[in-house]
Structure formats: structure tokens, C-alpha cells
Amino acid sequence: MRVIATTDRTYKAAVKKIVSRSNLGGSKVEAAVKTILKAVERGGDAAVSRYTRRFDKVSLKPGQFRVSPDEIKEAYYKIRKEEGDALRYAAHRITVFHDKEKPRAQTWMWQDGTITLGQTILPLDVIGLYVPGGKAVYPSSVLMSAIPAKVAGVKRIIMCVPAPKGALSPYLLVAADIAGVDEVYRIGGVQAIAAMTYGTKTIPRVDKIIGPGNIFVATAKRLVYGTVGIDMIAGPSELLVIADGGANPAHVTADLLCEAEHDENAAVWLVTTSAPLAKEVVRMIKEQLRTLARRKIAARAIDRNSLAFVVPTLEDAITLANEIAPEHLALSVDNPFEYIEKVRHAGALFIGRYTAPAVADYVAGPNHILPTGGAARFHSALSLEAYVRKSNIVSYTKEDLARAKDHIIRLAHMEGLGAHAQSVEARMR
């Protein structure tokens, strides 16, 4: 990890490179994804089988796509009791938090005189969850994507997860069962996104696809948006730590490595007012890397995508963080709550010196599916609102329409839309 001060000549260029990062794949990725999407749209289950055999090295007939109830029951016997308890504890915490969002996701109306205005807010009918199941296994992502759907009242929740060489993690199956997933399909990659978008004889068409994936899955979600809803285009994990001179370098180092071990493309940044802290963190990263099971992955992420910035003040640190708009932002500073409203762009805030990233990843309750690649400037964390649709309610009496008619007619004529004006005039005759 390189240390760059605001006075260094490379500072502006380094910041610009981070700010302009993107989650989007190039033209070659897009071309490959389009081919698979079109093949599944036309060929259905046969195309899904073909690409599953090609990419996951497993031959499946359509009747074998769906995981049976017996396989899910069997999964409980493949994990330890305390592991099941941990999944249930996390599920409870996630349920409690998302249940608090309910008042903001319910139908409402109000009376403006005799005019009735409002919105119907209803759960989506069918949700499709995409869960990675290749290099890494994330039962926590199953809980984070399925439980809000259940709380929102979604009628049918299906889940697609790749099964490389036919193997499915029992942790994913147990998590899906605890979270209330209705159907699990051992299908992954672009073919899973295509199957959930267009529907096949075996896999149902969904209203919205939720969940992270690799660059091919992310590109597929971007390309099918409009035919189906999506939550967001999620890219590699990110963490930016703002630390003052009082921060514990061992804690900061552990937090940076916690995010770096996700994947070689993960990005972590330290922004600090203390040059000695930055220097010590760089030293400790090298030391702590040796102890990690995923040290090769974390080391590549640190080498490729990580920097430490030394800035004059905490205000400068927050300005830089807002420019970068990270997925996760940790405030390891004195009186951290004083700075919350100054943070404009971050997917999630970890406040205080003892809020380890793992707390938010697993058991705090707020959702860990978050905007990456700078999308925190305009996108929010996954919430209950992702699982509902809103329809506006408008009801006027004849008297209400009479009071507003002249304004409506003038606006219609401004836009050259005579039939709009006529729709009002006809009611006034």
C-alpha cells in the first residue's frame, strides 16, 4: 500500500483514478453476455443446461435444476448446530431492522380539501435472488436479500445459485430455508439472470432480480434492466477508513484486510490526518497478511487497488471520502457522530472505533447489499422499498376539477396537447 500526501504531485491523479472507477464490463464482456441472454431467451431450459455444462462443469436436465426439499433438510445435517444458531441470530437481527422500515412502505392517502391523493404500496409478486456460489460462499447475502422480501410480503421468492461441478454449499441452503426462500435452483452465471428475466419452462420469470455477482452477472443485470427490475449494479467490495491520530493501527489494518480478502478486485483506502499512523498501517498490513488463509487474494487487492492518503484535517478527509463515494465508510475518530451529516456519499457508515466491518456484514441488521463503484452518490443501500411497487392515487370531484381546469388547459396548450385540454373541457360541459 502506497502512502500519498495532499502535497505530493501524484495526489490529484491518484484521486481522479479512484473517482473514475467503474463496475461496468468492457465491450468483450458485453458481447459475450448478450450472446448468452439471447440464447436463453430463445432456447429456454436447453440453453440454460448447455451453458451450465460449459461454465459450471455439470450436466443437468431441467428436472434437476430445482433443489428438492429433501436436499434442503439434508443440508441441516451437514453444518454444526452453532453454525445454524449463528444464521438464525443474524436472520433475527436483519428481520428486526427491516421490520422498522415498514411504516415507510405502506399505502397512504390524504385529503386536500375534497381531493384525495396518495399511493398504493404493494409487494412485488415474484423476486429472483442471485447468490454467488463459486469462489466464495455468502450465506449472509442470502439472508440480506431474502429476508426484506419476506418482511415486505413478496408472494414468491426464488433463488439461483451456481453449483460448480454439481456441489451446493449446505450453508446457502440452510440460509435460504431460514430466510423463507420458496424455490432454489442450482443455476448460476448469465444463464441464471436470463432465465429469471425471460422465464423458461422450469424457472419462473420474476419481477425483479436482487443480489451481487461477478462482472458477467453485473453486466447481464444492466442489460436486462427494463425487461425486469434490478436492485443495483454491484461491483467489487470497497472500504474507506477515515482515521485520526488516536486510531489503533492494528484495528485499521484488520478492517482494511477484512474487505480486501473478498476478492482480488476489492478496493480499500485509508484517509488519515496522521502520517505516522499511515506508515504503521502499511507496515502492519505486510505483517498481518501472512496470517490470512486468503492472503493471496487480499495481497493482490492491496497491491492493485489500495492507497493511504495523508490529509491536513478531518474536514479534508471527509471531502475526499465524499468524492470517492465508497461502499463502506468507517469513521475511526474522536466524536464520530459529529461528522455523520457531513458525509454525503457512502453506502454504509461504520461509526466509532469498535464498529468492525464484520458486525455490519453479518448481524447488525441493516442491509449489506450496497452501492459500489461510486454509485453511492445516487444509489442507496438495499431496503424494503426495493421489494414493493408504488402506484399514485388521484381522485377529484367535479368541483375540484372546475377550480383547476383553467390551469390544466393552459398547461396542455403550452405543450401542444389539445386532447389533454379536451379531456377536462368535456367534463365541464
Beta strands, then each sheet from edge to edge (+ up, - down):
strand 1: 2-5
strand 2: 108-112
strand 3: 115-123
strand 4: 126-130
strand 5: 156-160
strand 6: 183-185
strand 7: 208-210
strand 8: 229-230
strand 9: 238-243
strand 10: 267-272
strand 11: 307-310
strand 12: 328-332
strand 13: 348-351
strand 14: 388-395
sheet 1: 1+ 11+ 10+ 9+ 12+ 13+
sheet 2: 2+ 3- 14+
sheet 3: 6+ 5+ 4+ 7+ 8+
end
